[in-house]
């Protein structure tokens, strides 16, 4: 069991975005035609993410000229050159198969405003941490203000 995981570590991509169902993404996939290779961009909504390790996959749905198309992308595959995050949708389920039955304006999803993955990835930069009570009293003492412990 652990041998297989050790072998799979070599093939896993290190920088994957924390995606979830409802996200609007652009997947840059490598297409080989004859002896030429090109990058094709596939933009759509993530319906579900399943699997773990190197078998982690995501199902992306897009509507092109009134025809809905779904593709399953292995996230750690070398065929996927890049996954680009566009926006986050307000979704309360991990699988949004109900989108298959919606067409036109009903198929639109509410978006979370002012959301970026950079804020979620580095919480130190997004909001400053509150100082602990010990540090706060030490800062007051260093500024010359009487501390609560001294009784002054």
C-alpha positions as CSV (number, residue, x, y, z in Angstrom):
1,X,0.0,0.0,0.0
2,X,2.7,2.5,1.0
3,X,4.9,1.4,-1.8
4,X,2.3,2.5,-4.3
5,X,1.9,5.9,-2.6
6,X,5.7,6.4,-2.7
7,X,5.8,5.6,-6.4
8,X,2.8,8.0,-7.1
9,X,4.5,10.9,-5.3
10,X,7.0,11.2,-8.2
11,X,4.1,11.8,-10.7
12,X,2.0,14.2,-8.6
13,X,2.0,17.9,-9.4
14,X,3.0,20.0,-6.5
15,X,1.0,23.2,-7.1
16,X,-2.7,22.4,-7.5
17,X,-5.3,25.0,-6.9
18,X,-7.9,24.4,-4.1
19,X,-10.8,24.0,-6.4
20,X,-14.3,22.9,-5.5
21,X,-17.6,22.3,-7.3
22,X,-19.1,25.4,-8.8
23,X,-15.8,27.1,-9.7
24,X,-15.4,28.5,-13.2
25,X,-12.0,27.3,-14.6
26,X,-10.0,27.3,-17.7
27,X,-8.2,24.1,-18.3
28,X,-5.2,24.3,-20.8
29,X,-4.8,20.8,-22.2
30,X,-2.2,19.5,-24.7
31,X,-3.6,18.2,-27.9
32,X,-1.4,16.1,-30.3
33,X,-2.4,16.2,-34.0
34,X,0.0,14.1,-36.0
35,X,3.5,15.3,-35.1
36,X,2.3,18.7,-33.8
37,X,1.3,19.6,-30.3
38,X,-0.8,22.6,-29.3
39,X,-2.6,23.9,-26.3
40,X,-6.4,24.0,-26.3
41,X,-8.3,26.0,-23.6
42,X,-11.5,24.5,-22.2
43,X,-13.5,26.9,-20.0
44,X,-16.4,25.7,-17.9
45,X,-17.9,25.0,-14.5
46,X,-16.5,22.3,-12.2
47,X,-19.3,19.8,-11.6
48,X,-17.4,17.5,-9.2
49,X,-13.9,16.6,-8.0
50,X,-13.3,13.0,-7.1
51,X,-10.4,10.7,-6.4
52,X,-7.2,11.3,-4.5
53,X,-3.5,11.1,-5.2
54,X,-2.6,10.7,-8.8
55,X,-6.1,9.6,-9.6
56,X,-7.7,12.9,-8.6
57,X,-10.0,14.1,-11.4
58,X,-12.5,16.9,-12.1
59,X,-15.5,17.0,-14.3
60,X,-15.9,20.3,-16.2
61,X,-19.1,21.3,-18.1
62,X,-19.4,24.0,-20.7
63,X,-22.1,25.0,-23.1
64,X,-21.0,25.8,-26.6
65,X,-23.6,27.0,-29.2
66,X,-26.4,25.5,-27.1
67,X,-24.8,22.1,-26.8
68,X,-23.5,21.1,-23.3
69,X,-20.2,19.2,-23.2
70,X,-18.7,17.6,-20.2
71,X,-15.1,16.4,-19.9
72,X,-13.2,14.6,-17.2
73,X,-9.7,15.9,-16.6
74,X,-7.1,14.0,-14.6
75,X,-5.6,16.7,-12.5
76,X,-2.1,15.2,-12.3
77,X,-1.9,14.2,-15.9
78,X,0.8,15.7,-18.2
79,X,-1.9,16.3,-20.7
80,X,-3.2,19.1,-18.4
81,X,-0.7,21.9,-18.9
82,X,-2.4,24.4,-16.6
83,X,-5.6,25.0,-14.6
84,X,-6.6,28.6,-14.4
85,X,-9.1,29.8,-11.8
86,X,-11.7,32.3,-13.1
87,X,-14.4,32.7,-10.3
88,X,-16.0,30.9,-7.4
89,X,-19.7,30.0,-7.5
90,X,-22.0,29.9,-4.5
91,X,-22.7,26.2,-4.2
92,X,-23.7,24.1,-1.2
93,X,-23.1,20.7,-2.7
94,X,-20.0,18.8,-3.7
95,X,-21.7,17.5,-6.9
96,X,-23.8,19.8,-8.8
97,X,-25.4,17.4,-11.3
98,X,-28.6,19.5,-11.1
99,X,-26.9,21.9,-13.6
100,X,-27.5,19.3,-16.3
101,X,-31.2,20.0,-16.2
102,X,-30.9,23.7,-16.5
103,X,-30.8,25.8,-19.7
104,X,-30.5,29.4,-20.5
105,X,-30.7,32.0,-17.7
106,X,-31.6,29.3,-15.2
107,X,-28.2,27.7,-15.7
108,X,-26.4,30.8,-14.4
109,X,-24.8,30.4,-11.0
110,X,-24.5,33.0,-8.3
111,X,-20.9,34.1,-7.9
112,X,-19.0,35.0,-4.7
113,X,-17.9,38.6,-5.0
114,X,-14.3,39.7,-4.2
115,X,-13.0,36.2,-4.0
116,X,-9.4,35.2,-4.9
117,X,-7.5,32.1,-4.3
118,X,-4.4,34.1,-3.2
119,X,-6.3,35.3,-0.1
120,X,-7.3,31.7,0.7
121,X,-3.8,30.3,0.1
122,X,-2.0,32.7,2.4
123,X,-4.1,33.7,5.4
124,X,-1.3,35.8,6.9
125,X,-1.5,38.4,4.1
126,X,-5.3,38.4,3.9
127,X,-6.0,39.3,7.6
128,X,-3.5,40.3,10.2
129,X,-3.4,37.9,13.2
130,X,-4.5,39.3,16.5
131,X,-1.8,39.4,19.1
132,X,-1.9,37.2,22.1
133,X,-2.6,38.8,25.5
134,X,1.1,38.2,26.6
135,X,2.4,40.0,23.5
136,X,0.0,42.8,24.0
137,X,1.0,43.5,27.6
138,X,4.7,43.2,26.5
139,X,4.1,45.8,23.8
140,X,2.4,48.2,26.3
141,X,5.3,47.8,28.7
142,X,7.8,48.6,26.0
143,X,5.9,51.8,25.0
144,X,6.0,53.1,28.6
145,X,2.3,52.5,29.4
146,X,1.6,50.8,32.7
147,X,0.8,47.1,32.3
148,X,-2.3,45.4,33.9
149,X,0.0,43.1,35.9
150,X,1.9,45.9,37.7
151,X,-1.1,47.2,39.6
152,X,-0.3,50.9,38.9
